[in-house]
């Protein structure tokens, strides 16, 4: 299996390391031709405005949209979740509109408000997942066939799946727990 990791900005090196630990060929993607022959793509955390602008300048935006509409698996973490979401009133970023979710950026506050918590996610088994939130977004609304995978104790939605697209508001690549990456590989493998 060959998985690309958008490497224009953000925590792409950590995702490549996690995927490599799972014995997958993980490749940095900076240009549209590098998407050829991949089995999936990870859009990492970082700064969503910067990521979308760099995607557009590298001719990645249209190609990622085209592939996603054909069922190409995509995993968006933190800023990557914002990139995949439906456009809303936030004019600072132009998301791809590939996933039927409305996202609020920086929902938990500034960098100093970052936190870690244990999350229940039944798709990963019984053991809680150690989630790292850094200037994280949240999912304000889901529509259509979006499946909610994880919520905070107050009901805030922080992970979801729609078809071959998976998103988390947190950074699974900043933990030693590989289960979200493994779950994405299962999606990419047709489960």
C-alpha positions as CSV (number, residue, x, y, z in Angstrom):
1,X,0.0,0.0,0.0
2,X,1.2,3.5,-0.9
3,X,-0.1,6.5,1.1
4,X,0.7,10.1,0.3
5,X,1.0,12.8,3.0
6,X,0.5,16.3,1.9
7,X,3.9,17.9,2.7
8,X,3.3,21.6,1.9
9,X,3.1,22.6,5.5
10,X,2.3,21.1,8.9
11,X,3.0,17.9,10.8
12,X,3.6,15.7,7.7
13,X,6.9,14.1,8.9
14,X,5.1,12.6,12.0
15,X,2.4,11.1,9.8
16,X,5.0,9.6,7.5
17,X,6.7,8.1,10.5
18,X,3.5,6.5,11.8
19,X,2.6,5.1,8.4
20,X,6.1,3.7,8.1
21,X,5.8,2.0,11.5
22,X,2.7,0.3,10.1
23,X,4.9,-1.1,7.2
24,X,3.3,1.2,4.6
25,X,5.1,3.1,1.9
26,X,4.5,6.7,2.9
27,X,5.4,9.4,0.5
28,X,5.5,13.2,0.7
29,X,3.1,14.9,-1.8
30,X,3.8,18.5,-2.9
31,X,2.6,18.4,-6.5
32,X,-0.4,16.9,-8.3
33,X,1.6,14.3,-10.3
34,X,2.8,12.8,-7.0
35,X,-0.8,11.7,-6.3
36,X,-0.6,9.1,-9.2
37,X,-0.6,5.5,-8.0
38,X,-1.4,6.3,-4.4
39,X,-3.9,4.3,-2.3
40,X,-4.8,7.3,0.0
41,X,-3.8,10.7,1.2
42,X,-3.3,12.3,4.6
43,X,-3.8,16.0,5.0
44,X,-2.0,16.9,8.2
45,X,-2.5,19.5,10.9
46,X,-0.8,22.9,10.4
47,X,-2.4,26.2,9.4
48,X,-5.5,25.6,7.2
49,X,-5.3,29.0,5.4
50,X,-1.7,28.3,4.4
51,X,-2.4,24.7,3.4
52,X,-5.3,25.6,1.1
53,X,-3.3,28.4,-0.6
54,X,-0.3,26.1,-1.1
55,X,-2.5,23.4,-2.5
56,X,-4.0,25.8,-5.0
57,X,-0.6,27.2,-6.1
58,X,0.7,23.6,-6.5
59,X,-2.4,22.6,-8.6
60,X,-3.4,20.0,-6.0
61,X,-6.9,21.4,-5.2
62,X,-8.7,20.2,-8.3
63,X,-6.9,16.9,-8.5
64,X,-7.7,16.1,-4.8
65,X,-11.3,17.0,-5.4
66,X,-11.5,14.8,-8.5
67,X,-9.9,11.9,-6.7
68,X,-12.1,12.2,-3.7
69,X,-15.3,12.2,-5.8
70,X,-14.1,8.9,-7.2
71,X,-13.8,7.4,-3.7
72,X,-10.1,8.1,-3.1
73,X,-9.4,7.7,0.7
74,X,-8.4,10.9,2.5
75,X,-7.5,11.3,6.2
76,X,-7.6,14.9,7.5
77,X,-6.2,15.8,11.0
78,X,-6.8,19.1,12.7
79,X,-6.2,21.6,9.8
80,X,-6.8,18.7,7.4
81,X,-10.3,18.4,8.8
82,X,-10.9,22.0,8.1
83,X,-9.6,21.6,4.5
84,X,-12.0,18.7,3.8
85,X,-15.1,20.5,5.4
86,X,-18.0,22.3,3.8
87,X,-17.6,26.0,3.4
88,X,-19.1,28.2,6.1
89,X,-19.1,31.8,7.1
90,X,-15.3,31.8,7.8
91,X,-13.8,33.7,4.9
92,X,-10.2,33.1,5.9
93,X,-10.1,29.6,4.4
94,X,-11.6,28.0,1.4
95,X,-12.2,24.4,2.3
96,X,-12.6,21.7,-0.4
97,X,-16.3,20.9,0.5
98,X,-15.6,17.2,0.2
99,X,-17.1,16.1,3.6
100,X,-20.6,17.1,4.8
101,X,-19.4,18.7,8.0
102,X,-19.4,22.3,9.3
103,X,-16.2,23.1,11.2
104,X,-15.3,25.8,13.6
105,X,-11.6,26.7,13.5
106,X,-9.5,27.3,16.7
107,X,-12.6,26.3,18.7
108,X,-10.8,25.6,21.9
109,X,-8.7,28.8,22.0
110,X,-5.1,29.7,21.5
111,X,-1.9,27.7,21.7
112,X,-1.9,28.0,25.5
113,X,-5.3,26.3,25.6
114,X,-4.0,23.1,24.0
115,X,-4.8,19.9,25.9
116,X,-4.7,16.1,25.9
117,X,-7.6,13.8,26.8
118,X,-8.6,10.2,26.5
119,X,-11.3,9.6,23.9
120,X,-13.6,6.6,23.4
121,X,-13.8,5.6,19.8
122,X,-15.6,2.3,19.3
123,X,-14.1,1.8,15.8
124,X,-10.7,1.5,17.6
125,X,-11.8,-1.0,20.3
126,X,-12.3,-0.5,24.0
127,X,-9.1,1.2,25.0
128,X,-9.4,5.0,25.0
129,X,-7.4,7.0,22.4
130,X,-4.9,9.6,23.7
131,X,-6.0,12.7,21.8
132,X,-3.7,15.8,21.5
133,X,-5.6,19.0,20.7
134,X,-3.5,22.0,19.6
135,X,-5.5,25.1,18.5
136,X,-8.0,22.5,17.4
137,X,-11.2,22.9,15.4
138,X,-14.4,21.1,16.2
139,X,-17.3,19.7,14.1
140,X,-20.3,22.0,14.7
141,X,-22.6,20.1,12.4
142,X,-22.8,16.8,10.5
143,X,-25.1,16.1,7.6
144,X,-25.9,13.2,5.3
145,X,-24.2,10.0,6.0
146,X,-21.5,11.3,8.2
147,X,-20.7,8.9,11.0
148,X,-19.6,10.4,14.3
149,X,-16.6,8.4,15.7
150,X,-15.6,10.3,18.8
151,X,-16.9,13.1,21.1
152,X,-15.6,14.9,24.1
153,X,-17.5,14.3,27.4
154,X,-19.7,17.4,26.7
155,X,-20.8,16.0,23.3
156,X,-18.4,18.0,21.1
157,X,-17.7,16.1,17.9
158,X,-14.0,15.6,17.3
159,X,-13.8,12.6,14.8
160,X,-15.9,11.5,11.9
161,X,-16.1,9.4,8.8
162,X,-18.0,9.8,5.6
163,X,-17.4,7.1,3.0
164,X,-13.6,7.0,2.3
165,X,-12.9,10.2,4.2
166,X,-11.8,10.3,7.9
167,X,-11.2,13.4,10.0
168,X,-10.0,14.1,13.5
169,X,-9.9,17.5,15.3
170,X,-6.8,16.2,17.1
171,X,-3.3,15.1,16.2
172,X,-3.0,11.2,16.3
173,X,0.4,11.5,14.8
174,X,1.7,13.2,18.0
175,X,1.1,10.1,20.1
176,X,2.6,6.6,20.1
177,X,-0.9,5.1,19.4
178,X,-1.2,4.0,15.8
179,X,-4.8,3.0,15.8
180,X,-6.3,5.9,13.9
181,X,-3.7,5.5,11.2
182,X,-4.4,1.7,11.1
183,X,-8.2,2.5,10.8
184,X,-7.4,4.8,7.9
185,X,-5.4,2.0,6.2
186,X,-8.4,-0.3,6.7
187,X,-10.6,2.3,4.9
188,X,-8.0,2.6,2.1
189,X,-8.0,-1.2,1.8
190,X,-11.7,-1.2,1.2
191,X,-13.3,-1.8,4.7
